[in-house]
Structure formats: C-alpha cells, structure tokens
Amino acid sequence: MIPGRVIVTGGAGFIGSEVVRQALERWPDTQVVTVDALTYAGHRSNLEGADGNPRHRFVEADIRDAVAMDALVGEVKPDALVHLAAESHVDRSIEASTVFLETNVVGTGVLLEAARRHGVRRFLHVSTDEVYGDVPEPHLSRPEDPLLPRSPYAASKAASDLLARSHFTTHGLGVVITRGCNTYGPYQFPEKLLPLAITNLLLGEPVPVYGDGRQVREWIHVTDHARGILMAVESGVDGEIYPMASGERLANEDILMKVLALMGRDASVLRRVADRPGHDRRYAMDPEPSRAALGFTPVLSLQAGLEATVAWYRDHRAWWEERRSGSYADYYRRQVAQRAGWQG
Ligand SMILES: NC(=O)c1ccc[n+]([C@@H]2O[C@H](COP(=O)([O-])OP(=O)(O)OC[C@H]3O[C@@H](n4cnc5c(N)ncnc54)[C@H](O)[C@@H]3O)[C@@H](O)[C@H]2O)c1
C-alpha cells in the first residue's frame, strides 16, 4: 500500500526525520504528519527539507498522552502509522529506566489502541536487533528467534515489539515490524558511538572505547534504513517481521579505526574506559527475509557511508555544538565520572 495519509512518530529524531523526508519524496501525493514531543533527542531543525513542504505538518505531542493521540489519529485518519518515537540510548536506560518503560512500552500501547479504534490499515513498528540479546558466533538472528533482551532499553523495545505483534494476533491490526541494526548518518544525536567519536575528534578530544572494544555490531546507513522501513510499509505482510540488516559487521574498535583513518588520526586518541554493564558481545541478523519478501538491500557501503557521515559532521558544526551544550554536557560529565579514566 502507498498511504494517502501517514503519521510518523518520532519524526524529529535521527531516523524518523529521514523517514519523513523520504516519504514526502517517494510518495508524491501523500500527506505526512510528524508527531514528536521534542525531547532532548528531537529537534525541528532535523526536519530540514520537510518542514515548509505543503504536504507536511508537524504536531508537538507526547505519545504517552492517550487523549491527544486518540484525537490526532481520529482527526488525521491515516492509512498508515510509522512508529519511531522512543527513548533510544542504552546508557541512559542504565542510568534511569522509567521513562523508557513509559515511552517505549506505554506510548506504543497508546498508539496501538488509537490505531485500532480508528481503523488504521498499517501500523509499522520500528524495532531493533537489540531485542535478540547477545548473539553468539556464527548465528544470525532470524525473525522467529526468541527475544532475550539484556539492557533496560532493549527490554523496553522487546516489550513494545511483542505488544505490537499481540495487536495483530488478538485484534487483526495490520502490524508490520522492522528490526534495524545499528544506524549511523547525519542528524544523529552526538551521544551515540559514531557521532560521539567524530565530534570528539573535531574538538580535539580523546575517543572512549568501552571495555575491550571487541563488541560486534552490524551497521546500516540511515538512508538505507529509512528506505527499508518505507518498503515494509508498502509491501510488508500483516503480522510479519523484517530485518533491516546490512551484513557489515565489525567490532566497535575496528569501526572507530576506520573513522580515525578518514580523519587522519591514529589509535593514540582512543581511551579504554569501563565497559557498559551487561554489554552484549554481538548483534548480527540474517538479511535474507527482507531481501526475499521486500526486495530490500542497502545500497551504501560502510566505507562510503562513513565518508559521507564524517563530511556531514565537519560541515554542520553549529548543529552538533548546540546539541553538545546544555543538558547533554551534564550527561556527558556524569558518564565521564562513572567511567574513571575516560580522559586519561
Ligand atoms: N539508532 C539506531 O541505531 C536504531 C536501530 C534500530 C532501531 N532503532 C529504533 O528507531 C527508532 C528511532 O531511533 P533514533 O535513533 O532515530 O532515535 P532518536 O532518539 O534520535 O529519536 C527519537 C525521537 O522520538 C521522540 N520522542 C521520544 N519520546 C517521545 C514521546 N514520549 N512522545 C513523542 N515523541 C517522543 C524524540 O523527541 C526524538 O525526536 C527508535 O524506536 C529506536 O528504538 C534505532
């Protein structure tokens, strides 16, 4: 289906803003409504290229607000709801997890109820490879694998993933789930591994490496991830789960070495710091289900994507300097204090 009207939650965030931009371009007759509470992670300026388009409307609202969500879904009557709004940072969920339960679990429940009441045809729930928990070599996670999340963030995402699926099995709601791997690219809040490293390097600061740096992650560029989500809206089957995977799997330290090489630096700027408690050693998904069912494969190689990302952060210093000030600076100082030796 190509929706005539679509609501995108979390559309002022990193992946959501790219979903909004691509939806406006890919579906030239579609009205797109962005819903976002503009937390520390969401900014109107992330919607550059979408704001100002007559087919785009921005609504500042909280997905935990059942009355507001019911009224909005009833008013817009979207054919599809693409749900990305979430608390998204594992380290913050270790520091304080309640807001993760409220937004990721209760907020998702609120949206599912509103979608059901107002007959939304497709509910696209954006989930993550972290719901599988630690994946030992050489296994590749498949949609039918059990969910064994190990961080409060991952547990809240697993709960919302299961809740979404339960609305398909119980109520027949047109739920489709995508599970994405680690995503990188422009407009990513600088607390996450790659933008933290890139902006630290641009500021001449050291780059933290958690533990032994051998935790394996799978990487996809945000333009590919967003396109995969829209392809799942168009041709996903109700009740099905689609991996947004790339096959580009490498240890955190190795991806940092790639960034250092691109920025003309060497390993002397890396600082080993205390590991994240309960840090999963490996995430890896089998990309085949999405290739077979949706025809989805990423187009951007990791090398090309990293080059473009480094260039974007170089060219958008005001964007990330603004985000690194204020409450982020407090958060960063707390992280530094907890992981003694960070700046050592
Ligand atoms: N970044 C990744 O590597 C990755 C990988 C797989 C899946 N995901 C999932 O994709 C989605 C988007 O991730 P992201 O990296 O773009 O996150 P992000 O933190 O950049 O954006 C989240 C957005 O949600 C908004 N939001 C938070 N709480 C809200 C609330 N209560 N009501 C309304 N809006 C609220 C924020 O303001 C922000 O704009 C999340 O569901 C995340 O779990 C992310």
The ligand as a Gaussian input file, in Angstrom:
#p B3LYP/6-31G(d) Opt

LIG

0 1
 N       19.560000       4.409000      16.065000
 C       19.647000       3.110000      15.882000
 O       20.745000       2.569000      15.689000
 C       18.395000       2.261000      15.852000
 C       18.488000       0.945000      15.380000
 C       17.318000       0.164000      15.347000
 C       16.115000       0.688000      15.759000
 N       16.069000       1.972000      16.235000
 C       14.752000       2.482000      16.653000
 O       14.402000       3.503000      15.740000
 C       13.623000       4.499000      16.388000
 C       14.242000       5.860000      16.200000
 O       15.569000       5.827000      16.721000
 P       16.521000       7.107000      16.609000
 O       17.903000       6.614000      16.687000
 O       16.084000       7.941000      15.468000
 O       16.166000       7.822000      17.995000
 P       16.227000       9.367000      18.411000
 O       16.465000       9.337000      19.887000
 O       17.143000      10.136000      17.532000
 O       14.758000       9.903000      18.117000
 C       13.650000       9.589000      18.921000
 C       12.586000      10.664000      18.700000
 O       11.438000      10.300000      19.475000
 C       10.963000      11.464000      20.141000
 N       10.287000      11.052000      21.372000
 C       10.850000      10.490000      22.481000
 N        9.916000      10.290000      23.414000
 C        8.733000      10.721000      22.901000
 C        7.395000      10.757000      23.380000
 N        7.085000      10.306000      24.606000
 N        6.427000      11.249000      22.569000
 C        6.729000      11.699000      21.325000
 N        7.984000      11.705000      20.821000
 C        8.971000      11.203000      21.599000
 C       12.208000      12.306000      20.411000
 O       11.896000      13.673000      20.610000
 C       13.026000      12.050000      19.143000
 O       12.710000      13.010000      18.149000
 C       13.526000       4.076000      17.854000
 O       12.300000       3.403000      18.037000
 C       14.699000       3.130000      18.031000
 O       14.449000       2.191000      19.041000
 C       17.169000       2.773000      16.286000

